[in-house]
Amino acid sequence: MTTLTTPLWNSMGVIPPIDEADPTSHARSPYVMDIVNFVNMFALTATRRKILKEFLAYRSCLSQVGLTDGFQWVDGSFTENIELTERRAPNDVDVVTFFKFLPGDDDSSVINRNPDLFDHEYVKKNYLVDSYYEGLDAPGHYLVDRTVYWYSMWAHKRDLSWKGFIQIPLNPQLDVVALTILNASEAEEGNNES
């Protein structure tokens, strides 16, 4: 996996799935970046900032129930230049959270801390996150199967054209930094409108 440090939207408005100059290199999707860089890169419009704020609130809830060890694959129209290609704003952000339980936790204990967080429609409506979960403590063959599934789902658009996506580590401390940056960005935008 490669770290993504600048927007890589190509002429089709998507992040390329591979390094087009060196297609067999390890520079390929999912591109790894921390949440601060993700916010800096994608907080381009008021709609995107709203989605990012809700995404950060969702990540905070994950932390509160004990899901702090893992990463998220982030995709959907949010990671595309959808404003250019379809002349619309993104509606939400698509996220698969790959996680390891903290010692002593299991599905039941984590879900019982906040059942709404595991209700797909609730999360989509209240956090603007199209959310899915995969446990990293699952047997290897299951993890391979699920990883192949998600990669094949997210490496293509509905028109079957290839695209890349992003991997963001779970990191509650950086989430706070990202929210501070996002709030400052919104405040500055508000001052510019005055």
N, C-alpha and C positions, 0 to 999 in steps of 0.2 A: 504494500500500500504506500501511496505517496502523499505527502503533505501538500495541500492546496493553499497557496498564499495570495493568489490574485484571481479575480473572476476569470473563468475560462469559457464563458459562453461563446460558442462558435457561431457561424453565420446562420445556423438553424435555430439559434436561441437556446441551446442546451450545453451542458458541460460534456465535453467529449469523454467517452468511456475509456479511452486509451490515449497514449501519447501518439498522435498521428504521425509525427516525424520518426518515431521509433516504436512501431506497433508491437514488438515482442518484449519491450522493456517492462520492468516492474512498475513503471509510472502509469497507473491505471486506477479506475474506480473500484472501490470507494476511496475517495480522497479524504485524508484525515486532516481535521482542523479542530481547534478548540472553540468553545462557545463564544469567546470574545471575538475572535476573527470571523466567526459565522455572523454574529450580529453586525460587526463593522461592514462585512461584505454585502449583506442582504437587507439592511435597514434603509432601503432606497426610496420608499414612499410611505405615506401615512398608513396605508393599508398593510404594508409589509411590517411596519413598526408595531402595529396593533397585534398582528399574528405573532411576531417575535415576543412581545410582552406576555401574551398568553402561553406561548411555548415555554418561556422561562418560568411562569407560574406553575405550569405542568411539571417541569423538571424539579421545581421546589417541592411539590407534592410527592414526587417519586422519592426524593431524598427523605422527606418526613416519614414515609412508610418503610424506609430502610433500603431502598434500591439506590445505592451509591457506588457500586462496583460494577462497571460495565461500560457500554457505549451505545450510541444510537445511530442507526442508519436513517438519514434524512433525505427525502425525495419529494416528488410531486411537482405540481406547477410552481410551487414556491421556489424551487431550485432552478427553474427555467426562466428565461426572459419572456414570460407569458404576456406581459404588457405589449411587447413588440409582435410576437408571433400570433397571438389570438386577440389582441387589443382588449384585454381585460385584466383585472387584478387577480391574484391568487385568492382562493377562498379559505385555505387552511394550509397546514404543512403535514406531510405524511411522515410518520416516524415508527420505526421498529426499535424497541428497547431490548438490547441483549444484556442480561444482568446475571450476577451471581448473588445468592442470598448471603446475608450476614450470618455468622455462626448462631445457631439456634432458631433461625427463621425457616419458614417453608411457605408454600402457596397460601395456606389458610391463615397463618399469622399475619402475613403481609397484606393480603386482601382485606382481612377484618379491620385493619387500621384505617382504611378508607375505601369501602366497597365501590363508591362512585368512580374512583380512579381507574377501575377495571371494567367499567361499563362503556363500551365503545361509543355509543351514541351520546352519552353524557359528556364524555371528554371532547368529542368533536364539537358539540354545541357550546360548551362552557370554556374550553381552552383552545378551540380552533386547531386541534391536533387530531389527525386521523391515525389512531394509536393501535399498535400491536406489540406483543411481548414474546420474547424467546428466552428461556432460561439456559444459561451457559453450563449449569450443572447436569444437564440432560446427558444421556448416553451419546457417545461419539457418532454412531450411525444416524441417530435422530438429528443431532446438530448439523451434520453434513447435509442431510435431506432438507432441513429447514433453511439452511444457508443457501443452498442451490435454488430452492423455491424463491426466496426473497430476492436473490440476485437476478434470477431470470424474470421476475415480475418487474423489478425496478430498473433494469438495464435497457429497457425499451419503452418507448412511448406507445400509445394506443395505435398509432399508425405503423408500428413495428420498426421505427427508426431507432438506432442506438442512442443511448445517453448515459451519462455518468451520474453519480450521486455522492453524498458526503457522509463521513463517519465522524461523530463528535463524542469524545469521552464524557462519561458522567463525571461531573466535578462541581459539587455544591459551592465551593469557594469561588471558582471562576464565574459561576452563574450570578453571584452577587456583583462581581465586577461588570459583567455584561449588562445586567439590569441598570447599574449606575450609568454606564455609557449610553444605554438606550434612553433612559430618562433625561440625560443631559442633551441628547440629540433632539428629543421631542421638545424640550424647553427652548432650545436654540431655534428650532423650526417655528415654534409659537412666537418667539420674539421677532423673527424675520417677517411674520405675517402681520404684525402690529403696525 
